[in-house]
Amino acid sequence: MTFRLTARCVRGLEWILAAEVAGVADGAAQKLSFAERQVSFETTEIDAGWLDLRTADDVLLDLGTLHGIDHTRAAVAELSRQLSQIDFGTGLALVQRARGDDGDDLRALPFDVVVSLLGRRNYNRFMVEDVAGEIVAKAVGARYASRNPAAGFGRTPEAAQAEFTVRLSLTGDTVDVALRLSRKPLHRRPWKLDTGPGTLHPPLAAALARIGGQGPLDTALDPFCGDGTVAIETAHAFPGTRLVAADLDPERLANARSNATRARVSSHTRFILADAGRPVWADGRFDLLVTNPPWNRAVGAAGTLADTLDPFWRAIPGSLAPHGRICTVAEADLDVPSRLARAGYTVALAQTIRLAGRVSHVILAAPGHDAEVRLPTALDRWRERAIRAGIVSDGGF
């Protein structure tokens, strides 16, 4: 039997997610297709492997598509009628099996419904959520936890602790119906409990590690580690890599240590309290420098780099091995790719992404105008496919 899954991601990184999906298991994912912020595919296996996608924000089991659900209030009744024909019981059994909890009694579990509406309609998301919640509760016997403030519920404690989530996406006159495969969105890493301002989105950190992972990767450095997100995701992407994670803020460095311990990657990571403008790792000869520097937006730069990061970019070559490269993210209006090119770097990638409404560049570069730096082969192939599909352009989307 064939099932269809949809994995969602940061806008502009669909090709990286596709490469990860394709690499989960030999031939496990078939008929991959792109859309904005998502990759859909068919598989004969619904198992825990799909819960380990690092560059995905979420992964959903597609249950079907409803048609003829327009903007009028009367469409809610038609939506209700068609939803009652969806086999939620079988879908939930597959979700439970993937999680390894298929012995749990559904009647003891709370669930919620999340609705996204595109375009103006004569009804709101809460109305649709409550209609769907009533139908699913009747079909499987689970307890619906409403978020509807008009009904006096708001975000109930049960909704916050929902064991499964039904997701409805309304676009035009169609409704895609799905179940979240995990209990919580995949981007909510269980290890990431200690955080501060400007902390990086974990799937984006995972994407940075994969983009920079061409060739040997024995050593990697994050000189602005913050809460440790980039270092932890790099350790997951390349087990055994010796990592150095540094920051001049002792509180954020303590966060990084705690998060890395929970993520079980601390044994290969050395944490250093240091100012990146006065690097104590200058002779480290790292294969990869992967980082999210402070750009004086969510987090202000400090120490010797408080005024500008330009001295840092000039000093990087002394920290890299001959084949070393850097992978970083920067807000697009800072035009970091051009600044790096002027500083003598070869820029192999400057991909526009959108996260939380803000447009940034993901950048892969290496010191030297003639440096040999490129995307990993698998990523390059999937990026070409995404370009042909019109999902991204050579540098944007």
C-alpha positions in Angstrom: 0.0 0.0 0.0 1.2 3.5 -0.8 0.9 6.5 1.4 1.6 10.2 0.7 3.5 12.4 3.1 4.2 16.1 3.0 7.2 17.7 4.7 7.1 21.4 5.3 10.1 23.7 5.5 11.6 27.2 5.5 10.8 29.0 2.2 13.8 28.8 -0.1 15.1 25.5 1.4 12.8 23.1 -0.3 15.6 21.6 -2.3 17.6 20.8 0.8 14.6 19.1 2.4 14.0 17.1 -0.8 17.6 15.9 -0.7 17.2 14.8 2.9 13.9 13.0 2.1 15.5 11.2 -0.8 18.3 10.1 1.3 16.3 8.7 4.3 16.3 5.1 2.9 17.1 3.5 -0.5 14.0 4.1 -2.6 11.7 4.8 0.4 10.5 8.1 -1.1 9.0 8.1 -4.6 7.4 10.7 -6.8 8.8 13.7 -5.0 7.2 17.0 -5.9 7.8 20.6 -4.8 5.5 23.4 -3.7 6.3 26.5 -1.8 7.5 25.5 1.7 6.9 21.8 1.2 8.0 18.6 -0.4 5.4 15.8 -1.0 6.2 12.2 -1.8 4.9 8.7 -1.7 6.1 5.8 0.4 5.1 2.3 1.4 6.6 2.7 4.9 5.2 4.9 7.6 7.8 4.6 10.3 10.0 6.5 12.7 12.5 7.4 10.0 10.3 10.2 8.8 10.3 11.7 12.3 14.1 12.2 12.1 14.0 14.8 9.2 16.3 17.5 10.5 15.5 20.2 7.8 11.7 19.8 8.0 9.6 22.0 10.1 6.9 19.4 10.1 5.8 16.2 8.4 2.2 15.3 7.7 0.3 12.2 6.6 -2.0 13.2 3.7 -5.5 11.8 4.2 -7.3 13.4 1.2 -8.5 16.5 -0.5 -11.9 18.1 -0.3 -13.4 20.0 -3.2 -16.0 22.7 -3.7 -15.3 24.5 -0.4 -15.6 28.1 -1.4 -15.6 31.3 0.5 -19.3 31.3 1.5 -20.5 30.5 4.9 -22.6 27.7 3.4 -19.4 25.9 2.5 -18.8 25.0 6.1 -21.7 22.5 5.9 -20.2 20.9 2.8 -16.8 20.8 4.4 -18.4 18.9 7.3 -20.1 16.4 5.0 -17.0 15.6 3.1 -14.8 15.4 6.3 -17.1 12.8 7.7 -16.0 10.5 4.8 -12.3 10.7 5.7 -10.9 7.6 7.3 -9.3 9.2 10.4 -9.1 5.9 12.2 -6.8 4.3 9.7 -4.7 7.4 9.5 -4.3 7.6 13.3 -3.3 3.9 13.4 -0.5 4.7 11.0 0.6 7.7 13.0 0.7 5.6 16.2 2.7 2.9 14.5 5.3 5.4 13.3 5.7 6.7 16.9 5.8 3.2 18.4 2.7 3.8 20.5 0.1 1.9 18.6 -1.1 0.2 21.8 -2.5 3.5 23.2 -6.2 3.9 23.6 -7.4 6.8 21.4 -10.3 7.5 23.8 -7.8 8.6 26.5 -6.0 11.1 24.2 -6.7 14.8 23.6 -6.2 16.2 20.1 -6.4 19.5 18.4 -7.1 20.9 14.9 -5.0 23.5 13.1 -6.5 25.3 10.1 -4.8 27.6 7.6 -7.0 29.8 5.4 -5.7 31.4 2.2 -7.9 34.2 0.9 -10.9 36.0 2.3 -13.7 33.9 3.6 -17.1 34.4 5.3 -16.0 32.1 8.1 -12.9 32.0 10.3 -10.4 29.3 11.2 -12.0 28.6 14.6 -15.3 27.7 13.1 -13.6 25.2 10.8 -11.5 23.8 13.6 -14.5 23.2 15.8 -16.5 21.5 13.0 -13.5 19.3 12.2 -12.9 18.6 15.8 -16.4 17.4 16.4 -16.3 15.0 13.4 -12.9 13.5 14.3 -13.9 13.1 18.0 -17.0 11.2 16.8 -15.1 9.0 14.4 -12.2 7.9 16.7 -13.5 8.6 20.2 -10.7 11.0 21.2 -11.2 14.2 23.1 -11.2 17.4 21.0 -9.4 20.4 22.6 -10.7 23.6 21.1 -8.8 26.8 20.6 -11.8 28.9 19.8 -11.8 32.0 22.0 -15.5 32.8 21.0 -16.5 29.6 22.7 -14.6 30.5 25.9 -11.8 28.0 25.3 -8.9 29.8 23.8 -5.7 27.7 23.9 -6.7 25.2 26.5 -4.2 23.2 28.5 -5.3 20.1 26.6 -4.7 21.8 23.2 -1.2 22.6 24.4 -0.7 18.9 25.3 -2.4 17.4 22.3 -1.3 13.9 21.4 -2.2 14.3 17.8 -3.0 17.1 15.4 -5.4 17.3 12.5 -4.3 19.9 9.9 -6.6 21.5 7.3 -5.2 23.8 4.6 -7.8 25.7 2.7 -6.7 27.1 -0.6 -9.2 28.3 -3.3 -12.0 25.8 -3.1 -10.0 22.8 -2.0 -9.1 21.6 1.5 -6.0 19.3 2.1 -6.6 17.1 5.1 -3.6 15.7 7.0 -2.4 14.3 10.3 0.9 15.4 11.9 3.2 12.4 12.2 4.9 13.7 15.4 3.3 14.9 18.5 4.8 18.4 18.1 6.2 20.1 15.0 9.6 18.7 14.2 11.3 22.1 14.5 10.5 22.1 18.2 13.6 20.1 19.3 13.2 18.4 22.6 16.7 19.3 23.6 16.3 23.0 23.0 15.1 24.2 26.3 17.6 26.9 27.2 17.4 29.8 24.7 17.9 33.6 24.4 17.1 36.4 21.9 17.9 35.6 18.3 18.2 31.9 18.7 18.3 30.1 15.4 15.5 28.0 13.9 16.9 24.4 14.2 15.9 23.2 10.7 17.8 26.2 9.2 20.8 25.3 11.3 20.5 21.7 10.0 20.4 23.1 6.4 23.6 25.2 7.0 25.4 22.1 8.2 24.4 20.1 5.1 25.3 22.9 2.7 28.8 23.2 4.2 29.3 19.5 4.3 31.2 19.0 1.1 34.4 16.9 1.3 36.2 16.0 4.5 34.6 17.2 7.7 36.8 16.3 10.6 36.6 19.6 12.4 34.0 22.4 12.5 33.8 25.7 14.3 30.9 28.0 15.3 32.5 31.1 16.8 29.1 32.7 17.6 27.4 29.7 19.0 24.7 31.3 21.1 22.5 28.5 22.4 24.4 25.9 20.4 21.8 25.2 17.7 24.2 25.2 14.8 26.9 23.1 16.6 24.3 20.6 17.7 22.7 20.2 14.2 26.2 19.9 12.7 27.0 17.1 15.2 23.8 15.3 14.2 24.5 15.8 10.4 28.2 14.6 10.7 28.6 12.3 13.7 32.1 12.1 15.0 33.1 15.6 13.8 35.2 17.4 16.3 33.4 20.7 17.1 34.4 23.9 18.7 31.5 26.2 19.9 32.5 29.6 21.2 30.6 32.7 22.4 31.5 35.7 24.5 28.3 35.6 26.4 28.7 33.2 29.4 24.9 32.8 29.8 24.4 31.8 26.1 27.5 29.5 26.3 25.9 27.8 29.4 22.7 27.4 27.3 24.7 25.7 24.6 26.3 23.3 27.0 23.0 22.3 28.5 21.3 21.9 25.1 24.2 19.8 23.8 24.1 17.6 26.8 20.4 16.9 26.2 21.0 16.4 22.5 23.8 13.9 23.4 26.5 15.5 21.3 28.6 17.2 24.0 31.3 14.5 24.0 32.6 15.7 20.6 32.1 19.4 21.3 34.5 21.8 23.1 32.9 25.0 24.4 35.0 28.1 24.7 34.2 31.5 26.2 35.9 33.8 23.7 35.6 36.9 21.6 35.5 36.0 17.9 37.5 39.2 17.2 40.3 37.7 19.2 40.2 34.1 18.2 42.0 31.6 20.4 41.4 29.0 17.7 43.4 30.8 14.9 45.6 27.7 14.3 42.7 25.3 14.4 42.7 24.7 10.7 38.9 23.9 10.6 37.3 22.2 7.6 34.1 24.2 8.1 33.1 27.4 9.8 29.3 27.3 10.2 27.6 30.1 12.1 24.9 32.7 12.6 26.8 35.8 13.6 25.1 38.7 15.4 23.9 41.3 12.9 22.8 44.0 15.3 19.1 43.1 14.7 17.7 40.5 17.2 21.1 40.3 18.8 23.7 43.1 19.0 27.3 42.4 18.2 29.7 43.0 21.2 33.3 42.8 22.2 35.9 43.8 19.5 33.3 43.2 16.7 30.7 45.6 18.2 31.1 48.1 15.3 31.6 45.8 12.4 32.2 42.1 11.5 34.6 43.0 8.7 37.7 42.2 10.8 36.2 38.8 11.5 35.8 38.0 7.8 39.4 39.1 7.1 40.7 36.8 9.9 38.7 33.7 8.9 41.4 32.3 6.5 43.8 31.8 9.3 41.3 29.5 11.0 40.5 27.3 8.0 42.2 24.3 6.5 43.3 24.6 2.8 40.0 23.2 1.6 38.0 25.0 4.4 34.8 26.9 3.7 32.2 28.9 5.6 28.5 28.6 5.7 26.4 31.3 7.3 23.1 33.1 7.2 22.6 36.9 7.1 19.7 39.2 6.5 19.4 40.0 2.8 19.5 43.8 3.2 23.0 43.5 4.7 24.3 42.1 1.3 26.9 39.9 2.9 27.6 38.0 -0.3 28.9 41.1 -2.0 30.9 42.1 1.1 32.5 38.7 1.2 33.3 38.9 -2.6 34.9 42.3 -2.0 36.9 40.7 0.9 38.4 38.2 -1.5 36.0 35.2 -1.1 34.6 32.9 -3.7 30.8 32.8 -3.1 29.4 29.5 -4.3 25.9 30.0 -3.0 23.8 33.0 -2.0 20.3 31.6 -1.6 17.4 33.7 -0.5 15.2 32.3 2.2 12.2 33.6 4.2 11.8 32.8 7.8 9.2 34.4 10.1 8.5 37.1 7.5 12.2 38.1 7.2 14.3 37.6 4.1 17.8 36.3 4.5 20.7 34.9 2.6 22.2 31.4 3.2 25.8 31.7 2.0 28.5 29.2 1.1 31.9 30.7 0.5 35.6 30.1 0.8 38.6 32.5 1.1 40.3 33.2 -2.2 38.9 34.5 -5.5 39.7 31.2 -7.2 38.8 28.8 -4.3 37.2 25.5 -5.1 34.0 25.5 -3.2 30.7 23.9 -4.2 27.6 22.4 -3.0 27.5 18.7 -2.1 26.6 16.8 -5.2 23.2 15.6 -4.0 22.2 19.0 -2.9 23.3 20.5 -6.2 21.1 18.1 -8.1 18.0 18.8 -6.1 18.6 22.5 -6.3 18.7 22.2 -10.1 15.4 20.3 -9.9 13.9 23.0 -7.7 15.0 25.7 -10.2 13.5 23.8 -13.1 10.2 23.5 -11.1 10.1 27.2 -10.5 10.4 26.9 -6.7 13.7 28.8 -6.4 15.8 30.8 -8.8 19.5 30.9 -9.1 19.7 33.1 -6.0 16.2 33.7 -4.8 12.7 32.3 -5.1 
